[in-house]
Amino acid sequence: MIERPISVLVYAFNEEDKADQLLKALKDLDRRGIFDILNAAVLVTQEDGQFRLRETEDVDARRGALFGAVVGGLVGLLGGPAGVIVGAAAGAATGGVAAHRIDMGFSEEYLREIQTSLEPGSSALIALVEHEWVDRVIEELEQYEGRLFRQAIQADIAAQLAASQSSQEAQE
């Protein structure tokens, strides 16, 4: 159960290796107790068009649905306003259902959708952070000069999204 407000941060870069550098910095700061990162993933579209995903941990179906919905909407920002709606819907639908099969709750189709949003030679870091840590995380990572997309989710809304997804899974 999600009990506190959370935020999803997406840092997009025009370089393939920047998001990996940012993930290493996040992990180091998390280990040192400066803040707590609930989960993070690096998405890369290489110059040759190949797509790569690297994550910090597996998630359960509830967190997968929430993470998928929010990240879908944020990644949709890379494709313009219409992409936000389509991305959020696709993310929520695939996030929870596929969590047991694919780490981070993304289906193959959803990963391809994200890939088309990232230009070749670019990368993005997606981090799920408890809201209390967001300003500290942003402050620590400003040096990376990526494009920041931020979405706060209140605890009650996050819990409703997770409950809704759980109820859909129970019916399947």
C-alpha positions as CSV (number, residue, x, y, z in Angstrom):
1,M,0.0,0.0,0.0
2,I,1.3,3.4,-0.9
3,E,1.0,5.6,2.2
4,R,2.9,8.8,1.2
5,P,2.8,11.1,-1.8
6,I,5.3,10.1,-4.5
7,S,6.9,11.8,-7.5
8,V,8.1,10.4,-10.7
9,L,11.1,12.3,-12.2
10,V,12.1,11.8,-15.8
11,Y,15.5,13.3,-16.9
12,A,15.9,13.2,-20.7
13,F,19.3,13.6,-22.3
14,N,20.6,14.0,-25.9
15,E,23.5,11.6,-25.0
16,E,23.4,7.9,-24.6
17,D,25.5,7.6,-21.5
18,K,24.1,10.6,-19.4
19,A,21.2,8.7,-17.9
20,D,23.6,5.9,-16.8
21,Q,25.8,8.4,-15.1
22,L,22.8,9.9,-13.4
23,L,21.6,6.4,-12.2
24,K,25.1,5.7,-10.7
25,A,24.9,9.1,-8.8
26,L,21.4,8.3,-7.6
27,K,22.4,4.9,-6.3
28,D,25.4,6.3,-4.5
29,L,23.4,9.1,-2.8
30,D,20.7,6.5,-1.9
31,R,23.3,4.2,-0.4
32,R,24.7,7.1,1.7
33,G,21.3,7.8,3.1
34,I,20.9,11.3,1.5
35,F,17.5,10.3,0.1
36,D,15.5,7.2,-0.7
37,I,14.8,6.2,-4.3
38,L,11.9,3.7,-4.6
39,N,12.9,2.6,-8.1
40,A,14.7,3.8,-11.2
41,A,15.2,2.8,-14.8
42,V,17.4,4.0,-17.6
43,L,16.1,4.0,-21.1
44,V,18.5,4.4,-24.0
45,T,18.0,4.6,-27.8
46,Q,21.4,4.0,-29.3
47,E,22.6,5.7,-32.5
48,D,21.9,2.5,-34.4
49,G,18.3,2.6,-33.1
50,Q,18.7,-0.3,-30.6
51,F,16.8,0.1,-27.4
52,R,18.1,-0.7,-23.9
53,L,16.5,-0.7,-20.5
54,R,18.3,-1.0,-17.2
55,E,16.6,-0.9,-13.8
56,T,17.4,-0.9,-10.1
57,E,14.8,-3.5,-9.0
58,D,11.7,-5.5,-9.9
59,V,8.4,-4.1,-8.9
60,D,5.1,-5.7,-7.9
61,A,1.9,-5.4,-10.0
62,R,0.5,-2.5,-7.9
63,R,3.7,-0.4,-8.2
64,G,4.1,-1.5,-11.8
65,A,0.6,-0.1,-12.7
66,L,1.3,3.2,-10.9
67,F,4.8,3.5,-12.3
68,G,3.5,2.5,-15.8
69,A,0.7,5.1,-15.8
70,V,2.8,8.0,-14.5
71,V,5.8,7.2,-16.6
72,G,3.7,6.6,-19.7
73,G,2.3,10.1,-19.3
74,L,5.7,11.7,-18.7
75,V,7.3,9.8,-21.6
76,G,4.4,10.9,-23.7
77,L,5.6,14.5,-23.1
78,L,8.5,13.7,-25.3
79,G,6.0,13.1,-28.1
80,G,3.8,16.1,-27.4
81,P,0.4,16.7,-25.6
82,A,-1.5,13.9,-27.3
83,G,1.3,11.5,-26.3
84,V,0.6,12.2,-22.6
85,I,-2.9,10.8,-22.7
86,V,-2.0,7.8,-24.9
87,G,1.2,7.1,-22.9
88,A,-0.5,7.2,-19.5
89,A,-3.3,4.9,-20.7
90,A,-0.9,2.4,-22.2
91,G,1.4,2.6,-19.2
92,A,-1.3,1.8,-16.7
93,A,-2.8,-1.0,-18.8
94,T,0.5,-2.7,-19.3
95,G,2.3,-1.7,-16.1
96,G,0.5,-3.9,-13.6
97,V,-0.5,-6.8,-15.8
98,A,3.1,-7.4,-17.0
99,A,4.9,-6.7,-13.8
100,H,5.3,-10.4,-13.1
101,R,6.9,-11.0,-16.6
102,I,8.9,-7.9,-17.3
103,D,10.8,-5.9,-14.8
104,M,9.5,-2.4,-14.2
105,G,6.0,-3.5,-15.4
106,F,6.5,-2.6,-19.1
107,S,5.3,-4.8,-21.9
108,E,7.2,-5.3,-25.1
109,E,4.7,-3.1,-26.9
110,Y,5.1,-0.3,-24.3
111,L,8.9,-0.4,-24.5
112,R,8.7,0.0,-28.3
113,E,6.4,3.0,-27.8
114,I,8.9,4.6,-25.4
115,Q,11.7,3.8,-27.9
116,T,9.9,5.8,-30.6
117,S,9.7,8.8,-28.2
118,L,13.5,8.9,-27.7
119,E,15.7,10.1,-30.5
120,P,18.6,7.9,-31.6
121,G,21.6,8.7,-29.4
122,S,19.5,9.8,-26.4
123,S,18.7,8.4,-23.0
124,A,16.3,9.0,-20.1
125,L,16.3,8.2,-16.4
126,I,13.0,7.6,-14.7
127,A,13.0,7.6,-10.9
128,L,10.2,6.9,-8.5
129,V,10.8,9.0,-5.3
130,E,8.9,9.7,-2.1
131,H,7.7,13.3,-2.4
132,E,9.6,14.4,0.6
133,W,12.9,13.7,-1.2
134,V,12.1,15.3,-4.6
135,D,13.7,18.7,-4.0
136,R,16.8,17.2,-2.6
137,V,17.1,14.8,-5.5
138,I,16.7,17.6,-8.1
139,E,19.2,19.8,-6.2
140,E,21.8,17.0,-6.2
141,L,21.3,16.2,-9.9
142,E,21.1,19.7,-11.5
143,Q,24.7,19.3,-12.7
144,Y,23.6,16.8,-15.3
145,E,21.6,19.4,-17.3
146,G,18.9,17.1,-18.7
147,R,15.3,18.1,-19.5
148,L,13.3,17.4,-16.3
149,F,9.7,16.2,-16.3
150,R,8.2,15.9,-12.9
151,Q,4.9,14.5,-11.8
152,A,3.7,14.4,-8.1
153,I,1.1,11.8,-7.1
154,Q,-0.8,12.2,-3.9
155,A,-0.9,9.1,-1.6
156,D,-4.6,8.7,-1.9
157,I,-4.5,8.9,-5.7
158,A,-1.6,6.5,-5.9
159,A,-3.4,4.1,-3.6
160,Q,-6.6,4.3,-5.8
161,L,-4.6,3.6,-9.0
162,A,-2.9,0.6,-7.3
163,A,-6.3,-0.7,-5.9
164,S,-8.0,-0.2,-9.3
165,Q,-5.3,-2.2,-11.0
166,S,-5.4,-4.9,-8.4
167,S,-9.1,-5.3,-8.8
168,Q,-8.8,-5.5,-12.6
169,E,-6.2,-8.3,-12.1
170,A,-8.4,-10.2,-9.7
171,Q,-11.2,-10.2,-12.4
172,E,-8.8,-11.6,-15.1
